Amino acid sequence: MGKVSHLPLARQLSLVMEELESELIGLSGGTIVVCIRNDVIGKFGVKHDALECRDGVMKPIPEGLSRLHVSTLRQMAIDVLKRKKKWTHGEISFDFSVKKGSMMVHIWFESNYNLVHMLENEQLPSYRQMPRAS
């Protein structure tokens, strides 16, 4: 983790997209999930349909992401970090689909906090130590 923790989050996301590129090309839809802890990416991957059947008959795989789509998705992943607030723990989900050659993308941030750590770090008085209203 030592080397990764020194990389900016944008560079880490770029590396994630580079690693996933071969898996993404050809997918017609799915979700990329990136888990972040202390502004370091740990677990990441892609959720997608592997098979679609109707009445026991496999449907043909529709046309999916191209290299250009993946490149665009990578740039969007880097650009969206400008909207990330102060959180350091959480997930970023990139939901994508391709219809008639056009890519649609929805990106969600999930921030995670731990109240116990906040209270320990801030040295805030506990509820019992707070002055009571008269």
A tleap script that builds the chain and sets N, CA, C and O, in Angstrom:
source leaprc.protein.ff14SB
mol = sequence {
  NMET GLY LYS VAL SER HIE LEU PRO LEU ALA
  ARG GLN LEU SER LEU VAL MET GLU GLU LEU
  GLU SER GLU LEU ILE GLY LEU SER GLY GLY
  THR ILE VAL VAL CYS ILE ARG ASN ASP VAL
  ILE GLY LYS PHE GLY VAL LYS HIE ASP ALA
  LEU GLU CYS ARG ASP GLY VAL MET LYS PRO
  ILE PRO GLU GLY LEU SER ARG LEU HIE VAL
  SER THR LEU ARG GLN MET ALA ILE ASP VAL
  LEU LYS ARG LYS LYS LYS TRP THR HIE GLY
  GLU ILE SER PHE ASP PHE SER VAL LYS LYS
  GLY SER MET MET VAL HIE ILE TRP PHE GLU
  SER ASN TYR ASN LEU VAL HIE MET LEU GLU
  ASN GLU GLN LEU PRO SER TYR ARG GLN MET
  PRO ARG ALA CSER
}
set mol.1.N position { 0.824 -1.197 0.000 }
set mol.1.CA position { 0.000 0.000 0.000 }
set mol.1.C position { 0.862 1.252 0.000 }
set mol.1.O position { 0.373 2.316 -0.379 }
set mol.2.N position { 2.104 1.172 0.402 }
set mol.2.CA position { 2.976 2.326 0.505 }
set mol.2.C position { 3.065 3.141 -0.762 }
set mol.2.O position { 2.928 4.364 -0.713 }
set mol.3.N position { 3.291 2.500 -1.905 }
set mol.3.CA position { 3.429 3.216 -3.167 }
set mol.3.C position { 2.117 3.841 -3.601 }
set mol.3.O position { 2.098 4.974 -4.084 }
set mol.4.N position { 1.023 3.115 -3.436 }
set mol.4.CA position { -0.286 3.595 -3.874 }
set mol.4.C position { -0.726 4.808 -3.069 }
set mol.4.O position { -1.319 5.733 -3.624 }
set mol.5.N position { -0.446 4.821 -1.773 }
set mol.5.CA position { -0.914 5.911 -0.920 }
set mol.5.C position { -0.289 7.251 -1.289 }
set mol.5.O position { -0.798 8.297 -0.886 }
set mol.6.N position { 0.801 7.238 -2.044 }
set mol.6.CA position { 1.441 8.485 -2.465 }
set mol.6.C position { 0.912 8.993 -3.803 }
set mol.6.O position { 1.221 10.111 -4.215 }
set mol.7.N position { 0.115 8.165 -4.479 }
set mol.7.CA position { -0.453 8.579 -5.763 }
set mol.7.C position { -1.721 9.394 -5.550 }
set mol.7.O position { -2.528 9.057 -4.683 }
set mol.8.N position { -1.911 10.460 -6.325 }
set mol.8.CA position { -3.178 11.195 -6.242 }
set mol.8.C position { -4.334 10.275 -6.623 }
set mol.8.O position { -4.163 9.349 -7.416 }
set mol.9.N position { -5.509 10.533 -6.055 }
set mol.9.CA position { -6.683 9.710 -6.314 }
set mol.9.C position { -7.010 9.665 -7.811 }
set mol.9.O position { -7.447 8.630 -8.314 }
set mol.10.N position { -6.802 10.771 -8.521 }
set mol.10.CA position { -7.067 10.798 -9.962 }
set mol.10.C position { -6.167 9.798 -10.696 }
set mol.10.O position { -6.627 9.112 -11.609 }
set mol.11.N position { -4.920 9.710 -10.315 }
set mol.11.CA position { -3.996 8.754 -10.957 }
set mol.11.C position { -4.397 7.324 -10.623 }
set mol.11.O position { -4.319 6.436 -11.471 }
set mol.12.N position { -4.827 7.104 -9.376 }
set mol.12.CA position { -5.287 5.774 -8.984 }
set mol.12.C position { -6.482 5.348 -9.827 }
set mol.12.O position { -6.546 4.209 -10.289 }
set mol.13.N position { -7.442 6.276 -10.031 }
set mol.13.CA position { -8.621 5.971 -10.853 }
set mol.13.C position { -8.223 5.678 -12.294 }
set mol.13.O position { -8.797 4.794 -12.930 }
set mol.14.N position { -7.262 6.401 -12.799 }
set mol.14.CA position { -6.777 6.158 -14.149 }
set mol.14.C position { -6.203 4.748 -14.259 }
set mol.14.O position { -6.454 4.054 -15.245 }
set mol.15.N position { -5.435 4.319 -13.258 }
set mol.15.CA position { -4.874 2.967 -13.244 }
set mol.15.C position { -5.965 1.902 -13.171 }
set mol.15.O position { -5.859 0.854 -13.809 }
set mol.16.N position { -7.023 2.175 -12.385 }
set mol.16.CA position { -8.154 1.248 -12.280 }
set mol.16.C position { -8.807 1.068 -13.649 }
set mol.16.O position { -9.064 -0.057 -14.077 }
set mol.17.N position { -9.071 2.169 -14.324 }
set mol.17.CA position { -9.724 2.091 -15.633 }
set mol.17.C position { -8.833 1.383 -16.654 }
set mol.17.O position { -9.319 0.645 -17.511 }
set mol.18.N position { -7.528 1.616 -16.551 }
set mol.18.CA position { -6.581 0.928 -17.441 }
set mol.18.C position { -6.633 -0.579 -17.202 }
set mol.18.O position { -6.626 -1.361 -18.154 }
set mol.19.N position { -6.684 -0.987 -15.938 }
set mol.19.CA position { -6.742 -2.406 -15.595 }
set mol.19.C position { -8.037 -3.057 -16.079 }
set mol.19.O position { -8.033 -4.214 -16.499 }
set mol.20.N position { -9.133 -2.322 -16.021 }
set mol.20.CA position { -10.446 -2.875 -16.378 }
set mol.20.C position { -10.759 -2.790 -17.874 }
set mol.20.O position { -11.740 -3.380 -18.327 }
set mol.21.N position { -9.960 -2.080 -18.634 }
set mol.21.CA position { -10.277 -1.814 -20.038 }
set mol.21.C position { -10.634 -3.069 -20.827 }
set mol.21.O position { -11.652 -3.086 -21.519 }
set mol.22.N position { -9.830 -4.103 -20.740 }
set mol.22.CA position { -10.099 -5.304 -21.541 }
set mol.22.C position { -11.407 -5.977 -21.124 }
set mol.22.O position { -12.069 -6.605 -21.950 }
set mol.23.N position { -11.780 -5.850 -19.862 }
set mol.23.CA position { -13.048 -6.420 -19.394 }
set mol.23.C position { -14.237 -5.556 -19.829 }
set mol.23.O position { -15.322 -6.075 -20.092 }
set mol.24.N position { -14.029 -4.247 -19.903 }
set mol.24.CA position { -15.105 -3.317 -20.233 }
set mol.24.C position { -15.471 -3.335 -21.721 }
set mol.24.O position { -16.642 -3.212 -22.080 }
set mol.25.N position { -14.464 -3.490 -22.580 }
set mol.25.CA position { -14.723 -3.440 -24.022 }
set mol.25.C position { -15.711 -4.544 -24.411 }
set mol.25.O position { -15.505 -5.724 -24.130 }
set mol.26.N position { -16.789 -4.113 -25.067 }
set mol.26.CA position { -17.812 -5.049 -25.515 }
set mol.26.C position { -19.007 -5.167 -24.589 }
set mol.26.O position { -20.047 -5.687 -24.996 }
set mol.27.N position { -18.887 -4.690 -23.335 }
set mol.27.CA position { -20.026 -4.767 -22.412 }
set mol.27.C position { -21.089 -3.757 -22.822 }
set mol.27.O position { -20.769 -2.615 -23.155 }
set mol.28.N position { -22.345 -4.172 -22.798 }
set mol.28.CA position { -23.438 -3.260 -23.149 }
set mol.28.C position { -23.969 -2.500 -21.940 }
set mol.28.O position { -24.746 -1.556 -22.089 }
set mol.29.N position { -23.554 -2.905 -20.751 }
set mol.29.CA position { -23.973 -2.209 -19.545 }
set mol.29.C position { -23.381 -2.868 -18.321 }
set mol.29.O position { -22.974 -4.029 -18.347 }
set mol.30.N position { -23.344 -2.101 -17.251 }
set mol.30.CA position { -22.825 -2.632 -15.996 }
set mol.30.C position { -22.503 -1.510 -15.022 }
set mol.30.O position { -22.860 -0.351 -15.238 }
set mol.31.N position { -21.825 -1.878 -13.955 }
set mol.31.CA position { -21.448 -0.920 -12.925 }
set mol.31.C position { -20.017 -1.176 -12.507 }
set mol.31.O position { -19.655 -2.301 -12.162 }
set mol.32.N position { -19.205 -0.134 -12.538 }
set mol.32.CA position { -17.844 -0.192 -12.008 }
set mol.32.C position { -17.933 0.307 -10.573 }
set mol.32.O position { -18.480 1.381 -10.319 }
set mol.33.N position { -17.398 -0.467 -9.637 }
set mol.33.CA position { -17.419 -0.091 -8.224 }
set mol.33.C position { -15.976 0.075 -7.750 }
set mol.33.O position { -15.141 -0.809 -7.942 }
set mol.34.N position { -15.695 1.229 -7.124 }
set mol.34.CA position { -14.361 1.541 -6.624 }
set mol.34.C position { -14.482 1.859 -5.140 }
set mol.34.O position { -15.173 2.803 -4.757 }
set mol.35.N position { -13.807 1.066 -4.300 }
set mol.35.CA position { -13.841 1.267 -2.848 }
set mol.35.C position { -12.624 2.082 -2.421 }
set mol.35.O position { -11.496 1.795 -2.821 }
set mol.36.N position { -12.872 3.106 -1.597 }
set mol.36.CA position { -11.829 4.034 -1.183 }
set mol.36.C position { -11.749 4.064 0.337 }
set mol.36.O position { -12.770 4.118 1.023 }
set mol.37.N position { -10.523 4.027 0.854 }
set mol.37.CA position { -10.281 4.148 2.297 }
set mol.37.C position { -9.039 5.017 2.469 }
set mol.37.O position { -7.983 4.715 1.913 }
set mol.38.N position { -9.167 6.088 3.233 }
set mol.38.CA position { -8.066 7.051 3.413 }
set mol.38.C position { -7.553 7.579 2.072 }
set mol.38.O position { -6.347 7.732 1.879 }
set mol.39.N position { -8.471 7.855 1.154 }
set mol.39.CA position { -8.151 8.344 -0.193 }
set mol.39.C position { -7.243 7.405 -0.974 }
set mol.39.O position { -6.498 7.842 -1.851 }
set mol.40.N position { -7.305 6.113 -0.655 }
set mol.40.CA position { -6.561 5.087 -1.386 }
set mol.40.C position { -7.561 4.059 -1.903 }
set mol.40.O position { -8.396 3.560 -1.149 }
set mol.41.N position { -7.470 3.746 -3.193 }
set mol.41.CA position { -8.354 2.746 -3.780 }
set mol.41.C position { -7.852 1.363 -3.398 }
set mol.41.O position { -6.678 1.036 -3.573 }
set mol.42.N position { -8.765 0.564 -2.875 }
set mol.42.CA position { -8.458 -0.820 -2.549 }
set mol.42.C position { -9.147 -1.711 -3.560 }
set mol.42.O position { -8.653 -1.919 -4.667 }
set mol.43.N position { -10.279 -2.226 -3.169 }
set mol.43.CA position { -11.052 -3.139 -4.013 }
set mol.43.C position { -11.759 -2.363 -5.125 }
set mol.43.O position { -12.272 -1.266 -4.904 }
set mol.44.N position { -11.777 -2.951 -6.318 }
set mol.44.CA position { -12.526 -2.378 -7.435 }
set mol.44.C position { -12.907 -3.504 -8.385 }
set mol.44.O position { -12.288 -4.568 -8.377 }
set mol.45.N position { -13.926 -3.268 -9.203 }
set mol.45.CA position { -14.332 -4.289 -10.155 }
set mol.45.C position { -15.546 -3.857 -10.951 }
set mol.45.O position { -16.018 -2.725 -10.839 }
set mol.46.N position { -16.047 -4.792 -11.765 }
set mol.46.CA position { -17.181 -4.526 -12.647 }
set mol.46.C position { -18.282 -5.539 -12.363 }
set mol.46.O position { -18.025 -6.738 -12.262 }
set mol.47.N position { -19.508 -5.045 -12.236 }
set mol.47.CA position { -20.690 -5.909 -12.156 }
set mol.47.C position { -21.402 -5.785 -13.501 }
set mol.47.O position { -21.656 -4.677 -13.975 }
set mol.48.N position { -21.722 -6.928 -14.115 }
set mol.48.CA position { -22.427 -6.874 -15.395 }
set mol.48.C position { -23.114 -8.204 -15.663 }
set mol.48.O position { -22.775 -9.227 -15.068 }
set mol.49.N position { -24.085 -8.172 -16.569 }
set mol.49.CA position { -24.759 -9.399 -16.995 }
set mol.49.C position { -23.778 -10.238 -17.796 }
set mol.49.O position { -23.131 -9.748 -18.722 }
set mol.50.N position { -23.678 -11.501 -17.429 }
set mol.50.CA position { -22.819 -12.409 -18.189 }
set mol.50.C position { -23.619 -13.149 -19.254 }
set mol.50.O position { -23.077 -13.606 -20.260 }
set mol.51.N position { -24.924 -13.256 -19.004 }
set mol.51.CA position { -25.764 -14.049 -19.898 }
set mol.51.C position { -27.200 -13.563 -19.776 }
set mol.51.O position { -27.664 -13.240 -18.683 }
set mol.52.N position { -27.895 -13.514 -20.895 }
set mol.52.CA position { -29.305 -13.152 -20.867 }
set mol.52.C position { -30.080 -14.171 -21.693 }
set mol.52.O position { -29.750 -14.431 -22.850 }
set mol.53.N position { -31.106 -14.738 -21.088 }
set mol.53.CA position { -31.944 -15.736 -21.769 }
set mol.53.C position { -33.405 -15.320 -21.700 }
set mol.53.O position { -33.842 -14.662 -20.756 }
set mol.54.N position { -34.144 -15.721 -22.718 }
set mol.54.CA position { -35.589 -15.531 -22.707 }
set mol.54.C position { -36.204 -16.840 -23.163 }
set mol.54.O position { -35.922 -17.323 -24.260 }
set mol.55.N position { -37.047 -17.411 -22.310 }
set mol.55.CA position { -37.681 -18.701 -22.596 }
set mol.55.C position { -36.651 -19.782 -22.933 }
set mol.55.O position { -36.871 -20.614 -23.813 }
set mol.56.N position { -35.518 -19.754 -22.210 }
set mol.56.CA position { -34.483 -20.754 -22.394 }
set mol.56.C position { -33.599 -20.549 -23.614 }
set mol.56.O position { -32.730 -21.374 -23.898 }
set mol.57.N position { -33.811 -19.466 -24.331 }
set mol.57.CA position { -33.005 -19.181 -25.515 }
set mol.57.C position { -32.071 -18.016 -25.205 }
set mol.57.O position { -32.499 -16.947 -24.770 }
set mol.58.N position { -30.775 -18.260 -25.445 }
set mol.58.CA position { -29.808 -17.187 -25.209 }
set mol.58.C position { -29.992 -16.075 -26.221 }
set mol.58.O position { -30.131 -16.308 -27.422 }
set mol.59.N position { -29.989 -14.851 -25.694 }
set mol.59.CA position { -30.076 -13.692 -26.573 }
set mol.59.C position { -28.670 -13.333 -27.038 }
set mol.59.O position { -27.710 -13.515 -26.290 }
set mol.60.N position { -28.535 -12.830 -28.255 }
set mol.60.CA position { -27.213 -12.409 -28.719 }
set mol.60.C position { -26.702 -11.236 -27.883 }
set mol.60.O position { -27.478 -10.412 -27.398 }
set mol.61.N position { -25.396 -11.184 -27.730 }
set mol.61.CA position { -24.793 -10.096 -26.963 }
set mol.61.C position { -24.856 -8.828 -27.806 }
set mol.61.O position { -24.350 -8.798 -28.927 }
set mol.62.N position { -25.483 -7.768 -27.261 }
set mol.62.CA position { -25.571 -6.531 -28.035 }
set mol.62.C position { -24.204 -5.843 -28.112 }
set mol.62.O position { -23.302 -6.132 -27.326 }
set mol.63.N position { -24.076 -4.940 -29.065 }
set mol.63.CA position { -22.845 -4.172 -29.211 }
set mol.63.C position { -22.631 -3.363 -27.941 }
set mol.63.O position { -23.579 -2.809 -27.383 }
set mol.64.N position { -21.397 -3.295 -27.489 }
set mol.64.CA position { -21.115 -2.629 -26.222 }
set mol.64.C position { -20.061 -1.543 -26.326 }
set mol.64.O position { -19.879 -0.915 -27.369 }
set mol.65.N position { -19.369 -1.343 -25.205 }
set mol.65.CA position { -18.367 -0.287 -25.112 }
set mol.65.C position { -17.226 -0.497 -26.108 }
set mol.65.O position { -16.747 -1.613 -26.310 }
set mol.66.N position { -16.814 0.598 -26.714 }
set mol.66.CA position { -15.652 0.592 -27.605 }
set mol.66.C position { -14.454 1.142 -26.828 }
set mol.66.O position { -14.601 1.588 -25.690 }
set mol.67.N position { -13.293 1.110 -27.434 }
set mol.67.CA position { -12.108 1.708 -26.794 }
set mol.67.C position { -12.331 3.202 -26.546 }
set mol.67.O position { -11.917 3.737 -25.518 }
set mol.68.N position { -12.984 3.864 -27.490 }
set mol.68.CA position { -13.265 5.293 -27.336 }
set mol.68.C position { -14.206 5.526 -26.154 }
set mol.68.O position { -14.006 6.464 -25.382 }
set mol.69.N position { -15.236 4.677 -26.004 }
set mol.69.CA position { -16.139 4.789 -24.852 }
set mol.69.C position { -15.358 4.628 -23.546 }
set mol.69.O position { -15.549 5.399 -22.606 }
set mol.70.N position { -14.482 3.630 -23.493 }
set mol.70.CA position { -13.708 3.375 -22.266 }
set mol.70.C position { -12.794 4.560 -21.966 }
set mol.70.O position { -12.640 4.950 -20.809 }
set mol.71.N position { -12.195 5.125 -22.996 }
set mol.71.CA position { -11.346 6.306 -22.821 }
set mol.71.C position { -12.159 7.483 -22.277 }
set mol.71.O position { -11.701 8.206 -21.392 }
set mol.72.N position { -13.356 7.668 -22.810 }
set mol.72.CA position { -14.248 8.731 -22.338 }
set mol.72.C position { -14.660 8.477 -20.887 }
set mol.72.O position { -14.682 9.401 -20.074 }
set mol.73.N position { -14.983 7.235 -20.568 }
set mol.73.CA position { -15.359 6.858 -19.207 }
set mol.73.C position { -14.210 7.131 -18.237 }
set mol.73.O position { -14.429 7.614 -17.126 }
set mol.74.N position { -12.991 6.820 -18.660 }
set mol.74.CA position { -11.805 7.073 -17.828 }
set mol.74.C position { -11.671 8.571 -17.529 }
set mol.74.O position { -11.416 8.956 -16.388 }
set mol.75.N position { -11.843 9.411 -18.552 }
set mol.75.CA position { -11.727 10.855 -18.346 }
set mol.75.C position { -12.850 11.372 -17.450 }
set mol.75.O position { -12.626 12.254 -16.620 }
set mol.76.N position { -14.059 10.829 -17.614 }
set mol.76.CA position { -15.179 11.225 -16.753 }
set mol.76.C position { -14.883 10.854 -15.301 }
set mol.76.O position { -15.201 11.617 -14.388 }
set mol.77.N position { -14.277 9.689 -15.085 }
set mol.77.CA position { -13.938 9.235 -13.731 }
set mol.77.C position { -12.972 10.202 -13.071 }
set mol.77.O position { -13.109 10.514 -11.888 }
set mol.78.N position { -12.008 10.670 -13.820 }
set mol.78.CA position { -11.030 11.621 -13.286 }
set mol.78.C position { -11.687 12.977 -13.042 }
set mol.78.O position { -11.472 13.596 -12.000 }
set mol.79.N position { -12.484 13.434 -14.000 }
set mol.79.CA position { -13.133 14.749 -13.890 }
set mol.79.C position { -14.127 14.824 -12.738 }
set mol.79.O position { -14.252 15.866 -12.094 }
set mol.80.N position { -14.839 13.723 -12.472 }
set mol.80.CA position { -15.878 13.752 -11.435 }
set mol.80.C position { -15.269 13.938 -10.038 }
set mol.80.O position { -15.969 14.343 -9.109 }
set mol.81.N position { -13.988 13.648 -9.887 }
set mol.81.CA position { -13.350 13.836 -8.574 }
set mol.81.C position { -13.391 15.295 -8.122 }
set mol.81.O position { -13.266 15.576 -6.930 }
set mol.82.N position { -13.563 16.217 -9.057 }
set mol.82.CA position { -13.683 17.636 -8.700 }
set mol.82.C position { -14.931 17.892 -7.860 }
set mol.82.O position { -15.012 18.892 -7.147 }
set mol.83.N position { -15.900 16.985 -7.945 }
set mol.83.CA position { -17.149 17.128 -7.178 }
set mol.83.C position { -17.102 16.403 -5.841 }
set mol.83.O position { -18.031 16.510 -5.040 }
set mol.84.N position { -16.029 15.668 -5.599 }
set mol.84.CA position { -15.874 14.949 -4.332 }
set mol.84.C position { -15.588 15.983 -3.240 }
set mol.84.O position { -14.749 16.869 -3.404 }
set mol.85.N position { -16.302 15.848 -2.128 }
set mol.85.CA position { -16.118 16.782 -1.018 }
set mol.85.C position { -14.990 16.291 -0.123 }
set mol.85.O position { -14.035 15.688 -0.613 }
set mol.86.N position { -15.080 16.534 1.164 }
set mol.86.CA position { -13.978 16.247 2.089 }
set mol.86.C position { -13.851 14.785 2.506 }
set mol.86.O position { -12.894 14.434 3.195 }
set mol.87.N position { -14.780 13.928 2.114 }
set mol.87.CA position { -14.732 12.547 2.591 }
set mol.87.C position { -13.517 11.798 2.049 }
set mol.87.O position { -13.035 12.069 0.949 }
set mol.88.N position { -13.034 10.847 2.855 }
set mol.88.CA position { -11.857 10.053 2.489 }
set mol.88.C position { -12.164 8.563 2.414 }
set mol.88.O position { -11.354 7.788 1.905 }
set mol.89.N position { -13.339 8.152 2.922 }
set mol.89.CA position { -13.755 6.750 2.914 }
set mol.89.C position { -15.094 6.636 2.182 }
set mol.89.O position { -16.000 7.438 2.409 }
set mol.90.N position { -15.215 5.636 1.303 }
set mol.90.CA position { -16.491 5.432 0.628 }
set mol.90.C position { -16.328 4.666 -0.663 }
set mol.90.O position { -15.380 3.901 -0.840 }
set mol.91.N position { -17.276 4.886 -1.569 }
set mol.91.CA position { -17.287 4.209 -2.864 }
set mol.91.C position { -17.676 5.193 -3.953 }
set mol.91.O position { -18.392 6.168 -3.725 }
set mol.92.N position { -17.177 4.901 -5.143 }
set mol.92.CA position { -17.652 5.592 -6.340 }
set mol.92.C position { -18.185 4.501 -7.262 }
set mol.92.O position { -17.494 3.522 -7.540 }
set mol.93.N position { -19.419 4.676 -7.734 }
set mol.93.CA position { -20.034 3.720 -8.652 }
set mol.93.C position { -20.285 4.413 -9.982 }
set mol.93.O position { -20.837 5.512 -10.040 }
set mol.94.N position { -19.866 3.741 -11.045 }
set mol.94.CA position { -20.052 4.238 -12.401 }
set mol.94.C position { -21.003 3.270 -13.108 }
set mol.94.O position { -20.601 2.174 -13.498 }
set mol.95.N position { -22.246 3.671 -13.270 }
set mol.95.CA position { -23.243 2.840 -13.934 }
set mol.95.C position { -23.270 3.260 -15.405 }
set mol.95.O position { -23.474 4.435 -15.708 }
set mol.96.N position { -23.066 2.311 -16.317 }
set mol.96.CA position { -22.987 2.663 -17.730 }
set mol.96.C position { -23.844 1.721 -18.571 }
set mol.96.O position { -24.104 0.580 -18.189 }
set mol.97.N position { -24.273 2.224 -19.718 }
set mol.97.CA position { -24.972 1.397 -20.700 }
set mol.97.C position { -24.707 1.973 -22.084 }
set mol.97.O position { -24.424 3.161 -22.241 }
set mol.98.N position { -24.806 1.108 -23.077 }
set mol.98.CA position { -24.622 1.515 -24.466 }
set mol.98.C position { -25.875 1.123 -25.231 }
set mol.98.O position { -26.283 -0.039 -25.227 }
set mol.99.N position { -26.477 2.104 -25.884 }
set mol.99.CA position { -27.658 1.861 -26.716 }
set mol.99.C position { -27.458 2.582 -28.048 }
set mol.99.O position { -27.221 3.789 -28.093 }
set mol.100.N position { -27.559 1.817 -29.117 }
set mol.100.CA position { -27.397 2.360 -30.471 }
set mol.100.C position { -26.077 3.128 -30.601 }
set mol.100.O position { -26.017 4.176 -31.244 }
set mol.101.N position { -25.030 2.594 -29.986 }
set mol.101.CA position { -23.700 3.191 -30.088 }
set mol.101.C position { -23.448 4.373 -29.173 }
set mol.101.O position { -22.337 4.902 -29.138 }
set mol.102.N position { -24.463 4.795 -28.430 }
set mol.102.CA position { -24.331 5.948 -27.538 }
set mol.102.C position { -24.190 5.468 -26.091 }
set mol.102.O position { -24.941 4.602 -25.643 }
set mol.103.N position { -23.236 6.026 -25.376 }
set mol.103.CA position { -22.981 5.621 -23.994 }
set mol.103.C position { -23.686 6.559 -23.020 }
set mol.103.O position { -23.612 7.782 -23.145 }
set mol.104.N position { -24.370 5.961 -22.052 }
set mol.104.CA position { -25.001 6.703 -20.954 }
set mol.104.C position { -24.245 6.347 -19.673 }
set mol.104.O position { -23.914 5.182 -19.453 }
set mol.105.N position { -23.972 7.340 -18.832 }
set mol.105.CA position { -23.224 7.099 -17.592 }
set mol.105.C position { -23.885 7.852 -16.449 }
set mol.105.O position { -24.256 9.019 -16.583 }
set mol.106.N position { -24.025 7.162 -15.317 }
set mol.106.CA position { -24.474 7.771 -14.055 }
set mol.106.C position { -23.400 7.459 -13.031 }
set mol.106.O position { -22.958 6.317 -12.915 }
set mol.107.N position { -22.982 8.472 -12.289 }
set mol.107.CA position { -21.911 8.289 -11.308 }
set mol.107.C position { -22.437 8.682 -9.933 }
set mol.107.O position { -23.022 9.750 -9.755 }
set mol.108.N position { -22.213 7.780 -8.950 }
set mol.108.CA position { -22.646 8.028 -7.578 }
set mol.108.C position { -21.452 8.010 -6.655 }
set mol.108.O position { -20.538 7.198 -6.803 }
set mol.109.N position { -21.476 8.935 -5.685 }
set mol.109.CA position { -20.526 8.909 -4.577 }
set mol.109.C position { -21.242 8.346 -3.365 }
set mol.109.O position { -22.406 8.665 -3.124 }
set mol.110.N position { -20.564 7.520 -2.613 }
set mol.110.CA position { -21.058 7.068 -1.308 }
set mol.110.C position { -19.976 7.397 -0.302 }
set mol.110.O position { -18.889 6.821 -0.347 }
set mol.111.N position { -20.261 8.318 0.610 }
set mol.111.CA position { -19.285 8.672 1.638 }
set mol.111.C position { -19.592 7.874 2.901 }
set mol.111.O position { -20.753 7.662 3.250 }
set mol.112.N position { -18.529 7.434 3.583 }
set mol.112.CA position { -18.672 6.674 4.823 }
set mol.112.C position { -17.926 7.388 5.938 }
set mol.112.O position { -16.800 7.851 5.756 }
set mol.113.N position { -18.570 7.468 7.089 }
set mol.113.CA position { -17.955 8.095 8.268 }
set mol.113.C position { -18.095 7.146 9.448 }
set mol.113.O position { -18.950 6.260 9.444 }
set mol.114.N position { -17.258 7.332 10.450 }
set mol.114.CA position { -17.306 6.530 11.659 }
set mol.114.C position { -17.373 7.484 12.844 }
set mol.114.O position { -16.391 8.159 13.153 }
set mol.115.N position { -18.513 7.545 13.504 }
set mol.115.CA position { -18.725 8.484 14.596 }
set mol.115.C position { -17.743 8.261 15.741 }
set mol.115.O position { -17.269 9.225 16.343 }
set mol.116.N position { -17.437 7.027 16.043 }
set mol.116.CA position { -16.503 6.735 17.133 }
set mol.116.C position { -15.159 7.398 16.857 }
set mol.116.O position { -14.578 8.019 17.747 }
set mol.117.N position { -14.660 7.267 15.618 }
set mol.117.CA position { -13.369 7.868 15.273 }
set mol.117.C position { -13.449 9.389 15.310 }
set mol.117.O position { -12.500 10.052 15.729 }
set mol.118.N position { -14.571 9.938 14.874 }
set mol.118.CA position { -14.736 11.389 14.914 }
set mol.118.C position { -14.667 11.888 16.343 }
set mol.118.O position { -13.998 12.882 16.626 }
set mol.119.N position { -15.356 11.202 17.249 }
set mol.119.CA position { -15.374 11.620 18.649 }
set mol.119.C position { -14.003 11.445 19.294 }
set mol.119.O position { -13.590 12.286 20.091 }
set mol.120.N position { -13.298 10.379 18.967 }
set mol.120.CA position { -11.963 10.158 19.517 }
set mol.120.C position { -10.989 11.222 19.034 }
set mol.120.O position { -10.178 11.724 19.813 }
set mol.121.N position { -11.065 11.565 17.764 }
set mol.121.CA position { -10.131 12.530 17.183 }
set mol.121.C position { -10.429 13.966 17.595 }
set mol.121.O position { -9.507 14.771 17.728 }
set mol.122.N position { -11.664 14.292 17.794 }
set mol.122.CA position { -12.064 15.662 18.118 }
set mol.122.C position { -12.040 15.960 19.609 }
set mol.122.O position { -12.096 17.123 20.009 }
set mol.123.N position { -11.959 14.932 20.429 }
set mol.123.CA position { -11.991 15.110 21.878 }
set mol.123.C position { -13.255 15.874 22.307 }
set mol.123.O position { -13.211 16.713 23.206 }
set mol.124.N position { -14.362 15.569 21.657 }
set mol.124.CA position { -15.634 16.204 21.982 }
set mol.124.C position { -16.182 15.627 23.282 }
set mol.124.O position { -15.990 14.445 23.567 }
set mol.125.N position { -16.861 16.453 24.069 }
set mol.125.CA position { -17.452 15.920 25.296 }
set mol.125.C position { -18.561 14.927 24.957 }
set mol.125.O position { -19.272 15.096 23.967 }
set mol.126.N position { -18.699 13.922 25.760 }
set mol.126.CA position { -19.764 12.964 25.532 }
set mol.126.C position { -21.095 13.595 25.925 }
set mol.126.O position { -21.125 14.667 26.529 }
set mol.127.N position { -22.177 12.937 25.586 }
set mol.127.CA position { -23.507 13.434 25.904 }
set mol.127.C position { -23.654 13.651 27.404 }
set mol.127.O position { -24.249 14.645 27.820 }
set mol.128.N position { -23.133 12.757 28.216 }
set mol.128.CA position { -23.260 12.864 29.655 }
set mol.128.C position { -22.459 14.022 30.241 }
set mol.128.O position { -22.783 14.528 31.315 }
set mol.129.N position { -21.414 14.438 29.531 }
set mol.129.CA position { -20.566 15.520 30.023 }
set mol.129.C position { -21.074 16.897 29.599 }
set mol.129.O position { -20.577 17.912 30.087 }
set mol.130.N position { -22.041 16.944 28.714 }
set mol.130.CA position { -22.531 18.236 28.213 }
set mol.130.C position { -23.378 18.913 29.287 }
set mol.130.O position { -24.108 18.248 30.023 }
set mol.131.N position { -23.274 20.261 29.374 }
set mol.131.CA position { -24.102 20.978 30.353 }
set mol.131.C position { -25.581 20.819 30.036 }
set mol.131.O position { -25.985 20.809 28.873 }
set mol.132.N position { -26.362 20.698 31.066 }
set mol.132.CA position { -27.805 20.532 30.892 }
set mol.132.C position { -28.501 21.887 30.821 }
set mol.132.O position { -28.126 22.844 31.498 }
set mol.133.N position { -29.528 21.932 29.974 }
set mol.133.CA position { -30.314 23.172 29.850 }
set mol.133.C position { -31.201 23.311 31.090 }
set mol.133.O position { -31.718 22.326 31.617 }
set mol.134.N position { -31.359 24.515 31.524 }
set mol.134.CA position { -32.198 24.771 32.702 }
set mol.134.C position { -33.636 24.953 32.333 }
set mol.134.O position { -34.474 25.176 33.207 }
savepdb mol mol.pdb
quit
